[in-house]
């Protein structure tokens, strides 16, 4: 009997930590059971992320997960889509002499997220988060002696070191397929992954971090009642910078500090 999961999809599991393999295979089986034609169709089409990075988020070992940040889907640009939610592959440097780098400024959600982290560090005020105030905060961050991260890959590593699973609700983006269709197709997969974390015997259970529409999406999945969750508006909203729930979550983590995590070479 033919395997309902195409070899191309199974090959992408190579980038996931081995601790995830049986869970991801179960999730793919759930996708195939819900729509037997979906994965075969996907394997024959062009989708993002490229480079076999479909399961790149699962490089974080299963037992290391302390937080699950769920995004909506991959960026609709090949350079940007990395298979890791919220991490835009087109962005490298975070800071500039004027404040944030040009690429960060163009990425509205990332810009507001970093501003929120600067508020948590006491380097920025919610009411004064642009212009000279932002330039002064960036100047502080750029000084080597202050030990701040300098690039988006370092921010990803900082999140990883603190146990974040950076997962998109839909693992793919296709320009010729409505995002809602791909999103619905991956819901059984997302449910299996989150149920596995909810049933994990190690404590504490991971915290769901849900932004915008994803909060409603995840709340409809089964078997997640045990997982604590923090909910906020999507970071593309300016109000995210001053969200007290997000500040309470992220302030103790000091994600912008190199000393807050294990900073080996970022690949």
C-alpha positions as CSV (number, residue, x, y, z in Angstrom):
1,X,0.0,0.0,0.0
2,X,1.3,3.4,-1.0
3,X,2.5,5.6,1.9
4,X,0.1,8.6,2.0
5,X,3.0,10.9,3.0
6,X,5.2,11.7,-0.1
7,X,8.9,11.1,0.2
8,X,9.7,14.7,-0.4
9,X,7.7,15.7,2.7
10,X,9.3,12.9,4.7
11,X,12.8,13.9,3.6
12,X,12.2,17.4,5.2
13,X,12.0,15.7,8.6
14,X,15.9,15.6,8.5
15,X,16.0,19.2,9.8
16,X,13.9,18.3,12.9
17,X,15.4,17.1,16.1
18,X,15.0,13.3,16.3
19,X,12.9,13.6,19.4
20,X,10.1,15.1,17.3
21,X,10.1,12.5,14.5
22,X,7.3,10.1,15.7
23,X,5.1,13.1,16.6
24,X,5.6,14.9,13.3
25,X,4.9,11.6,11.4
26,X,1.7,11.3,13.4
27,X,0.8,14.9,12.6
28,X,1.4,14.3,8.9
29,X,-0.7,11.2,9.0
30,X,-3.5,13.3,10.6
31,X,-3.2,15.7,7.7
32,X,-3.4,12.9,5.2
33,X,-6.4,11.4,7.0
34,X,-8.3,14.7,6.8
35,X,-7.5,15.3,3.1
36,X,-5.8,12.3,1.4
37,X,-4.9,14.4,-1.7
38,X,-3.3,17.4,0.1
39,X,0.3,16.3,0.8
40,X,0.7,14.7,-2.6
41,X,-0.6,17.9,-4.2
42,X,1.7,19.9,-2.0
43,X,4.8,17.8,-2.9
44,X,4.2,18.5,-6.6
45,X,3.8,22.3,-6.3
46,X,6.2,25.2,-5.5
47,X,5.9,26.4,-1.9
48,X,7.7,28.3,0.7
49,X,9.9,27.7,2.6
50,X,12.4,26.2,0.2
51,X,15.5,24.2,0.8
52,X,13.8,21.4,2.7
53,X,13.0,23.7,5.7
54,X,9.4,22.7,6.1
55,X,10.1,21.4,9.7
56,X,13.0,23.8,10.5
57,X,11.2,25.0,13.6
58,X,11.5,21.6,15.2
59,X,15.3,21.8,15.5
60,X,14.3,22.8,19.1
61,X,14.3,19.4,21.0
62,X,10.9,18.3,22.3
63,X,11.8,18.3,26.0
64,X,13.5,21.7,25.7
65,X,10.3,23.5,24.7
66,X,9.2,26.0,27.4
67,X,7.1,28.3,25.2
68,X,5.3,27.8,21.9
69,X,5.0,31.0,19.8
70,X,2.5,30.3,17.1
71,X,2.6,32.4,13.9
72,X,0.1,32.4,11.0
73,X,2.3,31.2,8.2
74,X,5.6,31.7,6.3
75,X,6.5,35.0,4.8
76,X,5.4,35.2,1.1
77,X,9.0,35.8,-0.1
78,X,11.6,33.1,-0.6
79,X,14.4,35.1,1.0
80,X,12.3,35.8,4.1
81,X,10.6,32.4,4.6
82,X,12.8,30.3,6.9
83,X,10.4,27.7,8.3
84,X,10.7,29.4,11.7
85,X,7.9,31.8,12.6
86,X,8.6,35.5,12.8
87,X,12.2,35.1,11.8
88,X,12.6,37.0,8.5
89,X,15.6,35.6,6.6
90,X,16.1,38.9,4.8
91,X,16.9,40.7,8.0
92,X,20.4,40.5,9.5
93,X,21.5,43.6,11.5
94,X,19.1,45.0,14.1
95,X,20.6,48.4,14.8
96,X,21.7,51.5,12.9
97,X,22.9,55.0,13.8
98,X,19.3,56.3,13.5
99,X,17.8,53.5,15.6
100,X,16.7,50.2,14.0
101,X,18.1,49.0,10.7
102,X,16.3,49.7,7.4
103,X,15.1,46.1,7.0
104,X,13.8,46.0,10.6
105,X,12.0,49.2,10.1
106,X,10.3,47.7,7.0
107,X,9.2,44.6,9.0
108,X,6.4,46.2,11.0
109,X,5.8,43.3,13.4
110,X,9.5,42.7,14.1
111,X,10.0,46.5,14.6
112,X,7.3,46.6,17.2
113,X,8.5,43.4,18.9
114,X,12.0,44.8,19.3
115,X,10.7,48.1,20.6
116,X,8.7,46.2,23.2
117,X,11.9,44.4,24.3
118,X,13.7,47.7,24.5
119,X,10.8,49.0,26.8
120,X,11.3,45.9,28.9
121,X,15.0,46.8,29.2
122,X,14.2,50.3,30.4
123,X,15.9,51.8,27.3
124,X,12.7,53.1,25.6
125,X,9.4,54.5,26.8
126,X,6.1,53.5,25.2
127,X,5.2,57.1,24.6
128,X,8.6,57.9,23.1
129,X,9.6,55.0,20.9
130,X,10.8,56.8,17.8
131,X,13.3,59.5,16.7
132,X,16.0,60.5,19.2
133,X,14.8,58.2,21.9
134,X,15.0,55.2,19.7
135,X,18.4,56.3,18.3
136,X,19.7,56.6,21.9
137,X,18.5,53.1,22.8
138,X,20.1,51.7,19.6
139,X,23.4,53.5,20.4
140,X,23.4,51.8,23.8
141,X,22.7,48.4,22.2
142,X,25.5,48.8,19.7
143,X,28.2,49.3,22.3
144,X,30.1,46.0,22.6
145,X,30.6,46.5,26.3
146,X,26.8,46.4,26.9
147,X,26.5,42.8,25.6
148,X,23.5,43.2,23.3
149,X,22.7,41.0,20.4
150,X,23.3,42.6,17.0
151,X,21.5,40.5,14.5
152,X,18.2,38.7,13.9
153,X,19.9,35.3,13.8
154,X,21.2,36.1,17.3
155,X,17.6,37.0,18.4
156,X,16.4,33.6,17.0
157,X,19.2,31.9,19.0
158,X,18.2,33.8,22.1
159,X,14.6,32.7,21.8
160,X,15.8,29.1,21.1
161,X,18.1,29.2,24.2
162,X,15.0,30.1,26.3
163,X,13.0,27.2,25.0
164,X,10.9,28.8,22.4
165,X,9.4,26.6,19.7
166,X,8.8,29.1,16.8
167,X,6.0,27.4,14.9
168,X,3.7,28.6,12.2
169,X,0.1,27.4,12.2
170,X,0.4,26.7,8.4
171,X,3.8,25.4,7.5
172,X,3.6,26.5,3.8
173,X,2.9,29.5,1.6
174,X,1.9,29.1,-2.0
175,X,1.1,32.2,-4.2
176,X,-1.5,30.2,-6.2
177,X,-3.3,28.7,-3.3
178,X,-5.5,30.7,-0.8
179,X,-3.6,30.9,2.5
180,X,-6.8,29.8,4.3
181,X,-6.9,26.5,2.4
182,X,-3.3,25.7,3.4
183,X,-4.0,26.9,6.9
184,X,-7.0,24.6,7.3
185,X,-5.0,21.7,5.9
186,X,-2.3,22.0,8.6
187,X,-4.7,22.3,11.5
188,X,-4.7,18.5,12.2
189,X,-0.9,18.6,12.3
190,X,-0.8,21.6,14.7
191,X,-3.3,19.8,16.9
192,X,-1.1,16.7,17.1
193,X,2.0,18.7,17.9
194,X,0.3,20.8,20.7
195,X,-1.5,17.7,22.2
196,X,1.9,16.0,22.4
197,X,3.3,18.9,24.4
198,X,0.2,19.1,26.6
199,X,0.7,15.4,27.4
200,X,4.4,15.7,28.1
201,X,5.3,14.2,31.5
202,X,8.1,16.8,32.2
203,X,7.0,19.9,34.0
204,X,6.3,22.7,33.7
205,X,4.1,22.5,30.7
206,X,5.0,24.9,27.9
207,X,3.3,28.2,27.6
208,X,1.4,29.1,24.4
209,X,2.1,32.6,23.1
210,X,-0.7,33.6,20.8
211,X,-0.9,36.8,18.7
212,X,-3.8,38.1,16.8
213,X,-6.0,35.7,14.8
214,X,-3.9,32.7,15.8
215,X,-5.4,32.9,19.3
216,X,-8.8,32.1,18.0
217,X,-7.4,29.4,15.7
218,X,-5.6,27.5,18.5
219,X,-8.4,27.9,21.0
220,X,-10.6,25.7,18.7
221,X,-8.2,22.8,18.8
222,X,-8.9,19.8,21.0
223,X,-6.9,18.5,24.0
224,X,-5.0,21.7,24.9
225,X,-6.9,22.6,28.1
226,X,-3.8,21.9,30.2
227,X,-1.5,24.3,28.4
228,X,-1.3,27.8,29.9
229,X,-1.6,30.6,27.3
230,X,-0.8,34.3,27.0
231,X,-2.7,36.2,24.3
232,X,-2.0,39.6,22.7
233,X,-2.8,41.6,19.6
234,X,-0.5,40.9,16.6
235,X,2.8,42.9,16.8
236,X,1.9,44.8,13.7
237,X,-0.3,46.9,16.0
238,X,1.5,49.8,17.7
239,X,-0.3,48.9,20.9
240,X,1.8,45.7,21.1
241,X,4.8,47.8,22.2
242,X,3.0,48.7,25.5
243,X,1.1,45.5,26.1
244,X,1.6,44.7,29.8
245,X,1.0,40.9,29.3
246,X,3.8,40.7,26.8
247,X,6.1,42.9,28.9
248,X,5.5,40.6,31.9
249,X,6.3,37.5,29.8
250,X,9.4,38.8,28.1
251,X,11.0,41.2,30.6
252,X,12.6,38.4,32.8
253,X,14.1,36.7,29.7
254,X,16.3,39.7,28.6
255,X,16.2,38.3,25.0
256,X,18.4,41.2,23.7
257,X,21.3,40.2,25.9
258,X,24.0,37.8,24.7
259,X,24.5,36.7,28.3
260,X,20.9,35.5,28.5
261,X,21.5,32.4,26.4
262,X,24.1,30.1,25.0
263,X,25.6,31.9,22.0
264,X,27.5,29.4,20.0
265,X,27.9,30.1,16.3
266,X,24.7,30.7,14.5
267,X,24.4,28.6,11.3
